[in-house]
Amino acid sequence: MGKILRVAQATILRGWALGEQGQGEAELTQICQGLAALRATGSETGTYLILLAAAYGRVGQIETGLQVAEEALAVSRRNAGLYRLKGELLLRRSAEHQVEAESCFRQALEIARRQQAKSLELRAAMSLAQLWQQQGKRTEAYALLAPLYEWFTEGFDTADLQEAKALLDALEEEGS
């Protein structure tokens, strides 16, 4: 059973890696195969459902991605990344879901803060700040994101911190 479990997990992670390389359809196939094998072992799938939801979003299957996100939330309501992903998918569905997406981003922020997970908090704050930027709430967006960015003392070459810096610069530029 242990070997089957590890192979299932490896298949899921291989799928995720394919998605990171822009191979969305192959990503979906691998993740679905891995999840099927994982379910056959009776193991918990909640952690991996976020990867499946993101994969569906990546290939433009927003509704299916949202369904999978809801399935994952039924298993665990303590996953900041999952709430953030659901918010992002809602915004991709349509602009009419801004209120619900904002609620998801706020929930992600709250969970990340409770868990003292600064990287997850930064990602949730960036999603919320981008939404606020689109809504013309530049001051609020900057006030949310700047202290988080300033908390970090290293890792400024990582994608998250580079994206946060770019967003802060854009918010400053819009304000001048």
TORLUMVO-80178 format. One record per atom (N, C-alpha, C): residue number from 0; residue in three letters; z, x negated, y. Coordinates in nm, 2 decimals, always signed. Layout:
<zazas>
{NUM 'ALA' {Z X Y}}
...
</zazas>
This chain:
<zazas>
{0 'MET' {+0.00 -0.08 -0.12}}
{0 'MET' {+0.00 +0.00 +0.00}}
{0 'MET' {+0.00 -0.09 +0.13}}
{1 'GLY' {+0.07 -0.20 +0.12}}
{1 'GLY' {+0.08 -0.29 +0.24}}
{1 'GLY' {-0.05 -0.34 +0.28}}
{2 'LYS' {-0.13 -0.38 +0.18}}
{2 'LYS' {-0.27 -0.44 +0.21}}
{2 'LYS' {-0.36 -0.33 +0.27}}
{3 'ILE' {-0.35 -0.21 +0.21}}
{3 'ILE' {-0.44 -0.10 +0.26}}
{3 'ILE' {-0.40 -0.07 +0.41}}
{4 'LEU' {-0.27 -0.07 +0.44}}
{4 'LEU' {-0.22 -0.05 +0.57}}
{4 'LEU' {-0.27 -0.16 +0.67}}
{5 'ARG' {-0.26 -0.28 +0.63}}
{5 'ARG' {-0.31 -0.39 +0.72}}
{5 'ARG' {-0.46 -0.38 +0.74}}
{6 'VAL' {-0.54 -0.35 +0.63}}
{6 'VAL' {-0.68 -0.34 +0.65}}
{6 'VAL' {-0.72 -0.22 +0.74}}
{7 'ALA' {-0.65 -0.11 +0.73}}
{7 'ALA' {-0.67 +0.00 +0.82}}
{7 'ALA' {-0.64 -0.04 +0.97}}
{8 'GLN' {-0.53 -0.11 +0.99}}
{8 'GLN' {-0.50 -0.15 +1.12}}
{8 'GLN' {-0.60 -0.25 +1.18}}
{9 'ALA' {-0.64 -0.34 +1.09}}
{9 'ALA' {-0.74 -0.44 +1.13}}
{9 'ALA' {-0.88 -0.37 +1.17}}
{10 'THR' {-0.91 -0.27 +1.09}}
{10 'THR' {-1.04 -0.19 +1.12}}
{10 'THR' {-1.03 -0.13 +1.26}}
{11 'ILE' {-0.92 -0.07 +1.29}}
{11 'ILE' {-0.90 +0.00 +1.42}}
{11 'ILE' {-0.91 -0.11 +1.53}}
{12 'LEU' {-0.84 -0.22 +1.51}}
{12 'LEU' {-0.84 -0.32 +1.62}}
{12 'LEU' {-0.98 -0.39 +1.63}}
{13 'ARG' {-1.06 -0.40 +1.52}}
{13 'ARG' {-1.19 -0.45 +1.53}}
{13 'ARG' {-1.28 -0.35 +1.61}}
{14 'GLY' {-1.26 -0.22 +1.59}}
{14 'GLY' {-1.33 -0.12 +1.66}}
{14 'GLY' {-1.30 -0.13 +1.81}}
{15 'TRP' {-1.17 -0.15 +1.84}}
{15 'TRP' {-1.13 -0.17 +1.98}}
{15 'TRP' {-1.20 -0.29 +2.04}}
{16 'ALA' {-1.21 -0.40 +1.97}}
{16 'ALA' {-1.27 -0.52 +2.02}}
{16 'ALA' {-1.42 -0.50 +2.04}}
{17 'LEU' {-1.48 -0.42 +1.95}}
{17 'LEU' {-1.63 -0.39 +1.97}}
{17 'LEU' {-1.65 -0.31 +2.10}}
{18 'GLY' {-1.55 -0.22 +2.13}}
{18 'GLY' {-1.56 -0.14 +2.25}}
{18 'GLY' {-1.55 -0.23 +2.38}}
{19 'GLU' {-1.46 -0.33 +2.37}}
{19 'GLU' {-1.44 -0.43 +2.48}}
{19 'GLU' {-1.57 -0.51 +2.50}}
{20 'GLN' {-1.65 -0.52 +2.40}}
{20 'GLN' {-1.78 -0.59 +2.41}}
{20 'GLN' {-1.90 -0.49 +2.45}}
{21 'GLY' {-1.86 -0.37 +2.48}}
{21 'GLY' {-1.97 -0.27 +2.52}}
{21 'GLY' {-2.04 -0.20 +2.40}}
{22 'GLN' {-1.98 -0.21 +2.29}}
{22 'GLN' {-2.04 -0.14 +2.17}}
{22 'GLN' {-1.97 -0.01 +2.14}}
{23 'GLY' {-1.98 +0.08 +2.22}}
{23 'GLY' {-1.90 +0.21 +2.21}}
{23 'GLY' {-1.91 +0.28 +2.09}}
{24 'GLU' {-2.04 +0.30 +2.04}}
{24 'GLU' {-2.06 +0.38 +1.92}}
{24 'GLU' {-2.00 +0.31 +1.80}}
{25 'ALA' {-2.02 +0.18 +1.79}}
{25 'ALA' {-1.96 +0.10 +1.68}}
{25 'ALA' {-1.80 +0.10 +1.69}}
{26 'GLU' {-1.75 +0.10 +1.81}}
{26 'GLU' {-1.61 +0.11 +1.83}}
{26 'GLU' {-1.56 +0.24 +1.77}}
{27 'LEU' {-1.62 +0.35 +1.81}}
{27 'LEU' {-1.58 +0.48 +1.76}}
{27 'LEU' {-1.58 +0.49 +1.60}}
{28 'THR' {-1.69 +0.44 +1.54}}
{28 'THR' {-1.70 +0.44 +1.40}}
{28 'THR' {-1.58 +0.36 +1.33}}
{29 'GLN' {-1.56 +0.24 +1.38}}
{29 'GLN' {-1.45 +0.16 +1.32}}
{29 'GLN' {-1.32 +0.22 +1.34}}
{30 'ILE' {-1.29 +0.27 +1.46}}
{30 'ILE' {-1.16 +0.33 +1.49}}
{30 'ILE' {-1.14 +0.45 +1.40}}
{31 'CYS' {-1.24 +0.54 +1.39}}
{31 'CYS' {-1.23 +0.66 +1.31}}
{31 'CYS' {-1.21 +0.62 +1.16}}
{32 'GLN' {-1.28 +0.52 +1.11}}
{32 'GLN' {-1.26 +0.48 +0.97}}
{32 'GLN' {-1.12 +0.42 +0.95}}
{33 'GLY' {-1.07 +0.34 +1.04}}
{33 'GLY' {-0.94 +0.28 +1.03}}
{33 'GLY' {-0.83 +0.39 +1.04}}
{34 'LEU' {-0.85 +0.49 +1.13}}
{34 'LEU' {-0.75 +0.60 +1.13}}
{34 'LEU' {-0.75 +0.68 +1.01}}
{35 'ALA' {-0.86 +0.71 +0.95}}
{35 'ALA' {-0.87 +0.78 +0.83}}
{35 'ALA' {-0.80 +0.71 +0.72}}
{36 'ALA' {-0.82 +0.58 +0.71}}
{36 'ALA' {-0.75 +0.50 +0.61}}
{36 'ALA' {-0.60 +0.50 +0.63}}
{37 'LEU' {-0.56 +0.49 +0.76}}
{37 'LEU' {-0.42 +0.49 +0.80}}
{37 'LEU' {-0.35 +0.62 +0.76}}
{38 'ARG' {-0.42 +0.73 +0.79}}
{38 'ARG' {-0.37 +0.86 +0.76}}
{38 'ARG' {-0.35 +0.87 +0.61}}
{39 'ALA' {-0.44 +0.82 +0.53}}
{39 'ALA' {-0.43 +0.82 +0.38}}
{39 'ALA' {-0.31 +0.75 +0.33}}
{40 'THR' {-0.26 +0.66 +0.40}}
{40 'THR' {-0.14 +0.59 +0.36}}
{40 'THR' {-0.01 +0.66 +0.40}}
{41 'GLY' {-0.03 +0.77 +0.48}}
{41 'GLY' {+0.09 +0.84 +0.53}}
{41 'GLY' {+0.15 +0.78 +0.65}}
{42 'SER' {+0.09 +0.68 +0.71}}
{42 'SER' {+0.15 +0.60 +0.82}}
{42 'SER' {+0.13 +0.68 +0.95}}
{43 'GLU' {+0.21 +0.64 +1.05}}
{43 'GLU' {+0.20 +0.70 +1.18}}
{43 'GLU' {+0.08 +0.65 +1.25}}
{44 'THR' {+0.01 +0.74 +1.32}}
{44 'THR' {-0.12 +0.71 +1.38}}
{44 'THR' {-0.11 +0.71 +1.54}}
{45 'GLY' {+0.00 +0.76 +1.59}}
{45 'GLY' {+0.02 +0.78 +1.73}}
{45 'GLY' {-0.02 +0.66 +1.82}}
{46 'THR' {+0.02 +0.55 +1.78}}
{46 'THR' {-0.01 +0.43 +1.86}}
{46 'THR' {-0.16 +0.40 +1.87}}
{47 'TYR' {-0.23 +0.43 +1.76}}
{47 'TYR' {-0.37 +0.40 +1.76}}
{47 'TYR' {-0.46 +0.51 +1.82}}
{48 'LEU' {-0.40 +0.63 +1.84}}
{48 'LEU' {-0.47 +0.74 +1.89}}
{48 'LEU' {-0.52 +0.71 +2.04}}
{49 'ILE' {-0.44 +0.63 +2.11}}
{49 'ILE' {-0.47 +0.60 +2.25}}
{49 'ILE' {-0.60 +0.52 +2.25}}
{50 'LEU' {-0.62 +0.43 +2.15}}
{50 'LEU' {-0.75 +0.36 +2.14}}
{50 'LEU' {-0.87 +0.45 +2.11}}
{51 'LEU' {-0.84 +0.55 +2.03}}
{51 'LEU' {-0.95 +0.64 +2.00}}
{51 'LEU' {-0.98 +0.73 +2.12}}
{52 'ALA' {-0.88 +0.77 +2.19}}
{52 'ALA' {-0.90 +0.85 +2.31}}
{52 'ALA' {-0.98 +0.77 +2.41}}
{53 'ALA' {-0.94 +0.65 +2.43}}
{53 'ALA' {-1.02 +0.56 +2.53}}
{53 'ALA' {-1.16 +0.54 +2.48}}
{54 'ALA' {-1.18 +0.52 +2.35}}
{54 'ALA' {-1.32 +0.50 +2.30}}
{54 'ALA' {-1.40 +0.62 +2.33}}
{55 'TYR' {-1.35 +0.74 +2.31}}
{55 'TYR' {-1.43 +0.86 +2.34}}
{55 'TYR' {-1.46 +0.86 +2.49}}
{56 'GLY' {-1.37 +0.83 +2.57}}
{56 'GLY' {-1.39 +0.82 +2.71}}
{56 'GLY' {-1.50 +0.72 +2.75}}
{57 'ARG' {-1.50 +0.61 +2.68}}
{57 'ARG' {-1.59 +0.50 +2.71}}
{57 'ARG' {-1.74 +0.55 +2.68}}
{58 'VAL' {-1.76 +0.63 +2.58}}
{58 'VAL' {-1.89 +0.68 +2.54}}
{58 'VAL' {-1.93 +0.81 +2.61}}
{59 'GLY' {-1.84 +0.85 +2.70}}
{59 'GLY' {-1.87 +0.98 +2.77}}
{59 'GLY' {-1.83 +1.11 +2.71}}
{60 'GLN' {-1.76 +1.10 +2.60}}
{60 'GLN' {-1.71 +1.22 +2.53}}
{60 'GLN' {-1.57 +1.26 +2.58}}
{61 'ILE' {-1.57 +1.30 +2.71}}
{61 'ILE' {-1.44 +1.32 +2.78}}
{61 'ILE' {-1.36 +1.43 +2.71}}
{62 'GLU' {-1.42 +1.54 +2.68}}
{62 'GLU' {-1.34 +1.65 +2.62}}
{62 'GLU' {-1.27 +1.61 +2.49}}
{63 'THR' {-1.35 +1.54 +2.40}}
{63 'THR' {-1.29 +1.49 +2.28}}
{63 'THR' {-1.18 +1.39 +2.31}}
{64 'GLY' {-1.20 +1.30 +2.40}}
{64 'GLY' {-1.10 +1.20 +2.44}}
{64 'GLY' {-0.97 +1.27 +2.49}}
{65 'LEU' {-0.99 +1.38 +2.56}}
{65 'LEU' {-0.87 +1.45 +2.61}}
{65 'LEU' {-0.80 +1.52 +2.49}}
{66 'GLN' {-0.87 +1.57 +2.40}}
{66 'GLN' {-0.81 +1.63 +2.28}}
{66 'GLN' {-0.73 +1.53 +2.20}}
{67 'VAL' {-0.78 +1.41 +2.18}}
{67 'VAL' {-0.71 +1.31 +2.11}}
{67 'VAL' {-0.59 +1.26 +2.19}}
{68 'ALA' {-0.60 +1.26 +2.32}}
{68 'ALA' {-0.49 +1.22 +2.41}}
{68 'ALA' {-0.38 +1.32 +2.39}}
{69 'GLU' {-0.41 +1.45 +2.39}}
{69 'GLU' {-0.31 +1.55 +2.36}}
{69 'GLU' {-0.25 +1.54 +2.23}}
{70 'GLU' {-0.33 +1.51 +2.13}}
{70 'GLU' {-0.27 +1.49 +1.99}}
{70 'GLU' {-0.17 +1.37 +1.99}}
{71 'ALA' {-0.21 +1.27 +2.06}}
{71 'ALA' {-0.12 +1.15 +2.07}}
{71 'ALA' {+0.01 +1.18 +2.15}}
{72 'LEU' {+0.00 +1.26 +2.25}}
{72 'LEU' {+0.11 +1.30 +2.33}}
{72 'LEU' {+0.21 +1.39 +2.25}}
{73 'ALA' {+0.15 +1.47 +2.15}}
{73 'ALA' {+0.23 +1.55 +2.07}}
{73 'ALA' {+0.32 +1.46 +1.98}}
{74 'VAL' {+0.28 +1.34 +1.95}}
{74 'VAL' {+0.35 +1.25 +1.87}}
{74 'VAL' {+0.45 +1.17 +1.95}}
{75 'SER' {+0.41 +1.13 +2.07}}
{75 'SER' {+0.50 +1.05 +2.16}}
{75 'SER' {+0.48 +1.08 +2.30}}
{76 'ARG' {+0.58 +1.12 +2.37}}
{76 'ARG' {+0.57 +1.15 +2.51}}
{76 'ARG' {+0.63 +1.03 +2.59}}
{77 'ARG' {+0.65 +0.91 +2.53}}
{77 'ARG' {+0.71 +0.80 +2.60}}
{77 'ARG' {+0.61 +0.68 +2.62}}
{78 'ASN' {+0.48 +0.71 +2.62}}
{78 'ASN' {+0.38 +0.61 +2.63}}
{78 'ASN' {+0.31 +0.62 +2.77}}
{79 'ALA' {+0.35 +0.53 +2.86}}
{79 'ALA' {+0.29 +0.53 +2.99}}
{79 'ALA' {+0.14 +0.51 +2.99}}
{80 'GLY' {+0.09 +0.43 +2.90}}
{80 'GLY' {-0.06 +0.40 +2.90}}
{80 'GLY' {-0.13 +0.53 +2.86}}
{81 'LEU' {-0.07 +0.61 +2.78}}
{81 'LEU' {-0.13 +0.73 +2.73}}
{81 'LEU' {-0.14 +0.83 +2.84}}
{82 'TYR' {-0.04 +0.85 +2.92}}
{82 'TYR' {-0.04 +0.94 +3.04}}
{82 'TYR' {-0.15 +0.89 +3.14}}
{83 'ARG' {-0.15 +0.76 +3.16}}
{83 'ARG' {-0.25 +0.71 +3.25}}
{83 'ARG' {-0.39 +0.73 +3.20}}
{84 'LEU' {-0.42 +0.71 +3.08}}
{84 'LEU' {-0.55 +0.74 +3.02}}
{84 'LEU' {-0.58 +0.89 +3.03}}
{85 'LYS' {-0.49 +0.97 +3.01}}
{85 'LYS' {-0.52 +1.12 +3.02}}
{85 'LYS' {-0.56 +1.15 +3.16}}
{86 'GLY' {-0.49 +1.09 +3.26}}
{86 'GLY' {-0.52 +1.11 +3.40}}
{86 'GLY' {-0.66 +1.06 +3.43}}
{87 'GLU' {-0.70 +0.95 +3.38}}
{87 'GLU' {-0.83 +0.89 +3.41}}
{87 'GLU' {-0.94 +0.98 +3.34}}
{88 'LEU' {-0.91 +1.03 +3.22}}
{88 'LEU' {-1.01 +1.12 +3.16}}
{88 'LEU' {-1.02 +1.25 +3.23}}
{89 'LEU' {-0.91 +1.30 +3.28}}
{89 'LEU' {-0.92 +1.43 +3.36}}
{89 'LEU' {-1.00 +1.41 +3.49}}
{90 'LEU' {-0.99 +1.29 +3.55}}
{90 'LEU' {-1.07 +1.27 +3.67}}
{90 'LEU' {-1.22 +1.25 +3.64}}
{91 'ARG' {-1.25 +1.20 +3.52}}
{91 'ARG' {-1.39 +1.19 +3.48}}
{91 'ARG' {-1.44 +1.32 +3.44}}
{92 'ARG' {-1.36 +1.41 +3.40}}
{92 'ARG' {-1.40 +1.55 +3.36}}
{92 'ARG' {-1.46 +1.62 +3.48}}
{93 'SER' {-1.37 +1.62 +3.59}}
{93 'SER' {-1.42 +1.67 +3.72}}
{93 'SER' {-1.32 +1.65 +3.83}}
{94 'ALA' {-1.36 +1.65 +3.95}}
{94 'ALA' {-1.27 +1.64 +4.06}}
{94 'ALA' {-1.17 +1.75 +4.08}}
{95 'GLU' {-1.20 +1.86 +4.01}}
{95 'GLU' {-1.10 +1.97 +4.01}}
{95 'GLU' {-0.97 +1.95 +3.95}}
{96 'HIS' {-0.96 +1.84 +3.87}}
{96 'HIS' {-0.84 +1.81 +3.80}}
{96 'HIS' {-0.75 +1.70 +3.86}}
{97 'GLN' {-0.77 +1.68 +3.99}}
{97 'GLN' {-0.70 +1.58 +4.07}}
{97 'GLN' {-0.55 +1.60 +4.06}}
{98 'VAL' {-0.50 +1.73 +4.07}}
{98 'VAL' {-0.36 +1.75 +4.07}}
{98 'VAL' {-0.30 +1.72 +3.94}}
{99 'GLU' {-0.37 +1.76 +3.83}}
{99 'GLU' {-0.32 +1.73 +3.70}}
{99 'GLU' {-0.32 +1.58 +3.67}}
{100 'ALA' {-0.43 +1.52 +3.71}}
{100 'ALA' {-0.44 +1.37 +3.70}}
{100 'ALA' {-0.33 +1.30 +3.77}}
{101 'GLU' {-0.30 +1.34 +3.89}}
{101 'GLU' {-0.19 +1.28 +3.97}}
{101 'GLU' {-0.06 +1.30 +3.90}}
{102 'SER' {-0.03 +1.41 +3.84}}
{102 'SER' {+0.09 +1.44 +3.76}}
{102 'SER' {+0.10 +1.34 +3.64}}
{103 'CYS' {-0.02 +1.32 +3.58}}
{103 'CYS' {-0.02 +1.22 +3.46}}
{103 'CYS' {+0.01 +1.08 +3.51}}
{104 'PHE' {-0.04 +1.04 +3.63}}
{104 'PHE' {-0.02 +0.91 +3.68}}
{104 'PHE' {+0.13 +0.89 +3.72}}
{105 'ARG' {+0.19 +1.00 +3.78}}
{105 'ARG' {+0.33 +0.99 +3.81}}
{105 'ARG' {+0.42 +0.98 +3.69}}
{106 'GLN' {+0.38 +1.05 +3.58}}
{106 'GLN' {+0.45 +1.05 +3.46}}
{106 'GLN' {+0.44 +0.91 +3.40}}
{107 'ALA' {+0.33 +0.85 +3.40}}
{107 'ALA' {+0.31 +0.71 +3.36}}
{107 'ALA' {+0.40 +0.61 +3.43}}
{108 'LEU' {+0.40 +0.63 +3.57}}
{108 'LEU' {+0.48 +0.55 +3.65}}
{108 'LEU' {+0.63 +0.56 +3.61}}
{109 'GLU' {+0.68 +0.68 +3.60}}
{109 'GLU' {+0.82 +0.71 +3.56}}
{109 'GLU' {+0.85 +0.64 +3.43}}
{110 'ILE' {+0.77 +0.66 +3.33}}
{110 'ILE' {+0.80 +0.60 +3.20}}
{110 'ILE' {+0.80 +0.45 +3.21}}
{111 'ALA' {+0.70 +0.39 +3.27}}
{111 'ALA' {+0.69 +0.24 +3.29}}
{111 'ALA' {+0.82 +0.19 +3.36}}
{112 'ARG' {+0.86 +0.26 +3.46}}
{112 'ARG' {+0.98 +0.22 +3.54}}
{112 'ARG' {+1.10 +0.22 +3.45}}
{113 'ARG' {+1.12 +0.33 +3.37}}
{113 'ARG' {+1.23 +0.35 +3.28}}
{113 'ARG' {+1.23 +0.24 +3.18}}
{114 'GLN' {+1.12 +0.20 +3.13}}
{114 'GLN' {+1.11 +0.09 +3.03}}
{114 'GLN' {+1.10 -0.05 +3.09}}
{115 'GLN' {+1.10 -0.05 +3.22}}
{115 'GLN' {+1.09 -0.18 +3.30}}
{115 'GLN' {+0.97 -0.26 +3.25}}
{116 'ALA' {+0.86 -0.19 +3.24}}
{116 'ALA' {+0.73 -0.25 +3.20}}
{116 'ALA' {+0.64 -0.26 +3.32}}
{117 'LYS' {+0.66 -0.37 +3.39}}
{117 'LYS' {+0.59 -0.39 +3.52}}
{117 'LYS' {+0.44 -0.39 +3.51}}
{118 'SER' {+0.38 -0.44 +3.40}}
{118 'SER' {+0.24 -0.44 +3.39}}
{118 'SER' {+0.19 -0.30 +3.37}}
{119 'LEU' {+0.26 -0.22 +3.29}}
{119 'LEU' {+0.22 -0.08 +3.28}}
{119 'LEU' {+0.24 +0.00 +3.41}}
{120 'GLU' {+0.35 -0.03 +3.48}}
{120 'GLU' {+0.37 +0.03 +3.61}}
{120 'GLU' {+0.26 -0.01 +3.71}}
{121 'LEU' {+0.22 -0.13 +3.71}}
{121 'LEU' {+0.11 -0.17 +3.80}}
{121 'LEU' {-0.02 -0.10 +3.77}}
{122 'ARG' {-0.05 -0.08 +3.64}}
{122 'ARG' {-0.17 -0.01 +3.60}}
{122 'ARG' {-0.16 +0.14 +3.65}}
{123 'ALA' {-0.05 +0.20 +3.62}}
{123 'ALA' {-0.03 +0.34 +3.66}}
{123 'ALA' {-0.04 +0.35 +3.82}}
{124 'ALA' {+0.02 +0.26 +3.89}}
{124 'ALA' {+0.02 +0.26 +4.03}}
{124 'ALA' {-0.12 +0.24 +4.08}}
{125 'MET' {-0.20 +0.16 +4.02}}
{125 'MET' {-0.34 +0.14 +4.06}}
{125 'MET' {-0.42 +0.27 +4.05}}
{126 'SER' {-0.40 +0.33 +3.93}}
{126 'SER' {-0.47 +0.46 +3.91}}
{126 'SER' {-0.43 +0.56 +4.02}}
{127 'LEU' {-0.31 +0.57 +4.05}}
{127 'LEU' {-0.26 +0.67 +4.15}}
{127 'LEU' {-0.31 +0.63 +4.29}}
{128 'ALA' {-0.30 +0.50 +4.32}}
{128 'ALA' {-0.35 +0.45 +4.45}}
{128 'ALA' {-0.50 +0.47 +4.47}}
{129 'GLN' {-0.57 +0.46 +4.36}}
{129 'GLN' {-0.72 +0.48 +4.37}}
{129 'GLN' {-0.75 +0.63 +4.40}}
{130 'LEU' {-0.67 +0.72 +4.33}}
{130 'LEU' {-0.68 +0.86 +4.36}}
{130 'LEU' {-0.65 +0.89 +4.50}}
{131 'TRP' {-0.53 +0.84 +4.55}}
{131 'TRP' {-0.49 +0.86 +4.69}}
{131 'TRP' {-0.59 +0.81 +4.79}}
{132 'GLN' {-0.65 +0.69 +4.75}}
{132 'GLN' {-0.75 +0.63 +4.84}}
{132 'GLN' {-0.87 +0.73 +4.86}}
{133 'GLN' {-0.91 +0.79 +4.75}}
{133 'GLN' {-1.02 +0.89 +4.75}}
{133 'GLN' {-0.98 +1.01 +4.83}}
{134 'GLN' {-0.86 +1.04 +4.83}}
{134 'GLN' {-0.81 +1.16 +4.91}}
{134 'GLN' {-0.77 +1.13 +5.05}}
{135 'GLY' {-0.79 +1.00 +5.09}}
{135 'GLY' {-0.77 +0.97 +5.23}}
{135 'GLY' {-0.62 +0.93 +5.26}}
{136 'LYS' {-0.54 +0.91 +5.15}}
{136 'LYS' {-0.40 +0.88 +5.16}}
{136 'LYS' {-0.38 +0.73 +5.15}}
{137 'ARG' {-0.45 +0.66 +5.24}}
{137 'ARG' {-0.45 +0.51 +5.23}}
{137 'ARG' {-0.31 +0.45 +5.25}}
{138 'THR' {-0.23 +0.50 +5.35}}
{138 'THR' {-0.10 +0.45 +5.37}}
{138 'THR' {-0.01 +0.47 +5.25}}
{139 'GLU' {-0.01 +0.58 +5.19}}
{139 'GLU' {+0.07 +0.61 +5.07}}
{139 'GLU' {+0.03 +0.52 +4.96}}
{140 'ALA' {-0.10 +0.50 +4.94}}
{140 'ALA' {-0.15 +0.42 +4.83}}
{140 'ALA' {-0.11 +0.27 +4.85}}
{141 'TYR' {-0.12 +0.22 +4.97}}
{141 'TYR' {-0.07 +0.09 +5.00}}
{141 'TYR' {+0.08 +0.07 +4.98}}
{142 'ALA' {+0.15 +0.17 +5.03}}
{142 'ALA' {+0.30 +0.16 +5.01}}
{142 'ALA' {+0.34 +0.16 +4.87}}
{143 'LEU' {+0.27 +0.23 +4.78}}
{143 'LEU' {+0.30 +0.23 +4.64}}
{143 'LEU' {+0.27 +0.10 +4.57}}
{144 'LEU' {+0.15 +0.05 +4.60}}
{144 'LEU' {+0.10 -0.06 +4.53}}
{144 'LEU' {+0.15 -0.20 +4.57}}
{145 'ALA' {+0.16 -0.22 +4.70}}
{145 'ALA' {+0.20 -0.35 +4.76}}
{145 'ALA' {+0.33 -0.41 +4.70}}
{146 'PRO' {+0.44 -0.33 +4.70}}
{146 'PRO' {+0.56 -0.39 +4.64}}
{146 'PRO' {+0.55 -0.43 +4.50}}
{147 'LEU' {+0.47 -0.35 +4.42}}
{147 'LEU' {+0.45 -0.39 +4.28}}
{147 'LEU' {+0.38 -0.52 +4.27}}
{148 'TYR' {+0.27 -0.53 +4.34}}
{148 'TYR' {+0.19 -0.65 +4.34}}
{148 'TYR' {+0.27 -0.77 +4.38}}
{149 'GLU' {+0.36 -0.76 +4.48}}
{149 'GLU' {+0.44 -0.86 +4.53}}
{149 'GLU' {+0.55 -0.90 +4.43}}
{150 'TRP' {+0.58 -0.81 +4.34}}
{150 'TRP' {+0.69 -0.84 +4.24}}
{150 'TRP' {+0.64 -0.96 +4.15}}
{151 'PHE' {+0.51 -0.97 +4.12}}
{151 'PHE' {+0.46 -1.07 +4.03}}
{151 'PHE' {+0.46 -1.20 +4.10}}
{152 'THR' {+0.50 -1.31 +4.03}}
{152 'THR' {+0.50 -1.44 +4.08}}
{152 'THR' {+0.40 -1.54 +4.01}}
{153 'GLU' {+0.33 -1.48 +3.91}}
{153 'GLU' {+0.23 -1.56 +3.84}}
{153 'GLU' {+0.13 -1.47 +3.77}}
{154 'GLY' {+0.03 -1.52 +3.72}}
{154 'GLY' {-0.07 -1.44 +3.65}}
{154 'GLY' {-0.17 -1.38 +3.74}}
{155 'PHE' {-0.19 -1.44 +3.86}}
{155 'PHE' {-0.28 -1.38 +3.95}}
{155 'PHE' {-0.43 -1.40 +3.91}}
{156 'ASP' {-0.45 -1.47 +3.80}}
{156 'ASP' {-0.59 -1.48 +3.75}}
{156 'ASP' {-0.62 -1.37 +3.65}}
{157 'THR' {-0.52 -1.28 +3.62}}
{157 'THR' {-0.54 -1.18 +3.52}}
{157 'THR' {-0.62 -1.06 +3.59}}
{158 'ALA' {-0.69 -0.99 +3.50}}
{158 'ALA' {-0.78 -0.88 +3.56}}
{158 'ALA' {-0.70 -0.77 +3.63}}
{159 'ASP' {-0.58 -0.74 +3.58}}
{159 'ASP' {-0.50 -0.63 +3.65}}
{159 'ASP' {-0.46 -0.68 +3.79}}
{160 'LEU' {-0.41 -0.80 +3.80}}
{160 'LEU' {-0.36 -0.85 +3.93}}
{160 'LEU' {-0.48 -0.87 +4.03}}
{161 'GLN' {-0.59 -0.91 +3.97}}
{161 'GLN' {-0.71 -0.93 +4.06}}
{161 'GLN' {-0.76 -0.79 +4.11}}
{162 'GLU' {-0.76 -0.69 +4.02}}
{162 'GLU' {-0.80 -0.56 +4.06}}
{162 'GLU' {-0.70 -0.50 +4.16}}
{163 'ALA' {-0.57 -0.52 +4.14}}
{163 'ALA' {-0.47 -0.47 +4.24}}
{163 'ALA' {-0.49 -0.54 +4.37}}
{164 'LYS' {-0.52 -0.67 +4.38}}
{164 'LYS' {-0.54 -0.74 +4.50}}
{164 'LYS' {-0.66 -0.68 +4.57}}
{165 'ALA' {-0.77 -0.66 +4.50}}
{165 'ALA' {-0.89 -0.61 +4.56}}
{165 'ALA' {-0.87 -0.47 +4.62}}
{166 'LEU' {-0.79 -0.39 +4.55}}
{166 'LEU' {-0.76 -0.25 +4.60}}
{166 'LEU' {-0.67 -0.26 +4.72}}
{167 'LEU' {-0.57 -0.35 +4.72}}
{167 'LEU' {-0.49 -0.37 +4.84}}
{167 'LEU' {-0.57 -0.41 +4.96}}
{168 'ASP' {-0.66 -0.51 +4.93}}
{168 'ASP' {-0.75 -0.56 +5.04}}
{168 'ASP' {-0.84 -0.44 +5.10}}
{169 'ALA' {-0.89 -0.36 +5.01}}
{169 'ALA' {-0.97 -0.25 +5.05}}
{169 'ALA' {-0.89 -0.15 +5.13}}
{170 'LEU' {-0.77 -0.12 +5.09}}
{170 'LEU' {-0.68 -0.03 +5.16}}
{170 'LEU' {-0.65 -0.08 +5.30}}
{171 'GLU' {-0.62 -0.21 +5.31}}
{171 'GLU' {-0.60 -0.27 +5.44}}
{171 'GLU' {-0.72 -0.27 +5.53}}
{172 'GLU' {-0.83 -0.29 +5.47}}
{172 'GLU' {-0.96 -0.29 +5.55}}
{172 'GLU' {-0.99 -0.15 +5.60}}
{173 'GLU' {-0.96 -0.05 +5.52}}
{173 'GLU' {-0.99 +0.09 +5.56}}
{173 'GLU' {-0.89 +0.13 +5.67}}
{174 'GLY' {-0.77 +0.07 +5.67}}
{174 'GLY' {-0.67 +0.10 +5.77}}
{174 'GLY' {-0.69 +0.03 +5.91}}
{175 'SER' {-0.78 -0.07 +5.91}}
{175 'SER' {-0.80 -0.14 +6.04}}
{175 'SER' {-0.91 -0.09 +6.12}}
</zazas>
